[in-house]
Amino acid sequence: MKNFAQRKTAPEDVETFILTALLNGDYSPSTDRAYPMLRELFGLDADKVRWNGAGDELDKIAQQVTTPKRSLVVTAALILAEWEEHADTDTWRHPGGKTGRYLTQMQTWGYELSDLEKEAAGIDVEPTTDSDRPGAA
């Protein structure tokens, strides 16, 4: 995700991803959030809490937005970081939905999904046999 956050231009269909996330309630912005993972993606102090300086760190992210396309990248990174921050063991137990939308979108943008991520996204995964495992004779 760090590579994604550093992009200067938005990937294809980022606008649709953002709109879909907002319309489905996958992400709901809040003024009392400190967005630690987003700050980490941009190389800023992720340990600060909102009332203790996180606002200054978030302003630094906003200052990095120099074009409309860059603002789309930062907005998508915010949505992805929030999903990642709230992912837990239950996320992987219910394939599809928000998790499926996020993971398949990341795959579309060039991220290679692990087998577990493919399963969580609702993508069929070929079962592994012993002969497929590294070091098998």
C-alpha positions as CSV (number, residue, x, y, z in Angstrom):
1,M,0.0,0.0,0.0
2,K,2.9,2.4,0.6
3,N,3.7,2.3,-3.1
4,F,0.1,3.1,-3.9
5,A,0.1,6.1,-1.5
6,Q,3.2,7.5,-3.2
7,R,1.7,7.5,-6.7
8,K,1.6,10.9,-8.4
9,T,-1.3,9.9,-10.7
10,A,-4.5,8.0,-9.9
11,P,-4.9,4.5,-11.3
12,E,-7.7,3.7,-13.7
13,D,-11.2,3.7,-12.1
14,V,-10.1,5.2,-8.8
15,E,-13.1,7.5,-8.9
16,T,-15.5,4.5,-9.1
17,F,-13.7,2.8,-6.2
18,I,-14.0,5.9,-4.0
19,L,-17.7,6.4,-4.8
20,T,-18.5,2.7,-4.3
21,A,-16.8,2.7,-0.9
22,L,-18.7,5.8,0.2
23,L,-22.1,4.7,-1.2
24,N,-21.8,1.2,0.4
25,G,-20.9,2.7,3.8
26,D,-17.5,0.9,3.6
27,Y,-15.9,4.1,4.8
28,S,-17.3,7.0,6.8
29,P,-15.0,9.9,7.4
30,S,-14.8,11.3,10.9
31,T,-13.3,14.4,12.3
32,D,-12.3,12.7,15.5
33,R,-10.1,10.0,13.8
34,A,-6.4,10.2,13.9
35,Y,-5.9,7.9,10.8
36,P,-2.6,6.3,12.1
37,M,-2.1,3.9,9.2
38,L,-2.6,6.7,6.6
39,R,0.0,8.8,8.4
40,E,2.3,5.8,8.4
41,L,1.9,5.3,4.7
42,F,3.0,8.9,4.2
43,G,6.0,8.5,6.5
44,L,4.6,10.5,9.3
45,D,4.2,9.8,13.1
46,A,1.5,7.2,13.4
47,D,1.6,7.2,17.2
48,K,0.1,10.6,17.8
49,V,-3.5,10.7,18.8
50,R,-5.9,13.3,17.4
51,W,-5.8,15.6,20.5
52,N,-2.1,15.3,20.6
53,G,-0.9,16.5,17.3
54,A,-2.4,14.2,14.7
55,G,-4.1,17.1,13.0
56,D,-0.7,18.7,12.2
57,E,0.4,15.4,10.7
58,L,-2.8,15.1,8.6
59,D,-2.3,18.7,7.4
60,K,1.1,17.5,6.1
61,I,-0.6,14.9,4.0
62,A,-3.0,17.5,2.6
63,Q,-0.1,19.7,1.6
64,Q,1.3,16.8,-0.5
65,V,-1.8,17.1,-2.8
66,T,-0.7,19.2,-5.7
67,T,-3.1,18.0,-8.4
68,P,-6.7,16.7,-8.6
69,K,-5.4,13.3,-9.6
70,R,-3.1,13.2,-6.6
71,S,-6.0,14.0,-4.4
72,L,-7.8,10.9,-5.7
73,V,-4.8,8.8,-4.8
74,V,-4.7,10.2,-1.3
75,T,-8.5,9.7,-0.9
76,A,-8.2,6.1,-2.1
77,A,-5.2,5.5,0.2
78,L,-7.3,6.8,3.1
79,I,-10.1,4.4,2.4
80,L,-7.7,1.5,1.9
81,A,-5.8,2.3,5.1
82,E,-9.0,2.4,7.1
83,W,-10.0,-1.0,5.8
84,E,-6.6,-2.4,6.6
85,E,-6.6,-0.9,10.0
86,H,-10.0,-2.4,10.9
87,A,-9.3,-5.8,9.3
88,D,-9.3,-8.7,11.8
89,T,-9.7,-12.4,11.9
90,D,-13.4,-12.0,11.2
91,T,-12.6,-10.2,8.0
92,W,-11.2,-13.3,6.4
93,R,-14.1,-15.5,7.5
94,H,-16.7,-13.7,5.4
95,P,-15.6,-13.6,1.7
96,G,-16.9,-10.9,-0.6
97,G,-18.6,-7.7,0.4
98,K,-16.3,-4.8,1.4
99,T,-13.3,-7.1,1.7
100,G,-13.9,-8.5,-1.7
101,R,-14.3,-5.0,-3.2
102,Y,-11.1,-3.8,-1.6
103,L,-8.9,-6.8,-2.4
104,T,-10.1,-7.2,-6.0
105,Q,-9.5,-3.5,-6.6
106,M,-6.0,-3.7,-5.2
107,Q,-5.4,-6.7,-7.5
108,T,-6.7,-4.7,-10.5
109,W,-4.2,-2.0,-9.5
110,G,-1.3,-4.5,-9.6
111,Y,-1.1,-5.8,-6.0
112,E,-0.6,-9.6,-6.0
113,L,-3.1,-11.3,-3.6
114,S,-2.0,-14.2,-1.4
115,D,-4.2,-17.3,-1.4
116,L,-5.8,-16.2,1.8
117,E,-6.6,-12.8,0.3
118,K,-8.0,-14.4,-2.8
119,E,-10.3,-16.5,-0.6
120,A,-11.4,-13.4,1.3
121,A,-12.1,-11.6,-1.9
122,G,-14.2,-14.5,-3.1
123,I,-11.8,-15.6,-5.8
124,D,-11.5,-19.3,-6.4
125,V,-8.1,-20.7,-5.3
126,E,-6.7,-23.9,-6.6
127,P,-6.2,-26.4,-3.8
128,T,-2.6,-27.1,-3.0
129,T,-1.3,-30.6,-3.1
130,D,1.9,-31.9,-1.4
131,S,3.6,-32.0,-4.8
132,D,2.9,-28.2,-5.2
133,R,4.7,-27.3,-2.0
134,P,8.2,-26.0,-2.1
135,G,10.8,-28.8,-1.5
136,A,8.4,-31.6,-2.4
137,A,9.9,-34.5,-4.2
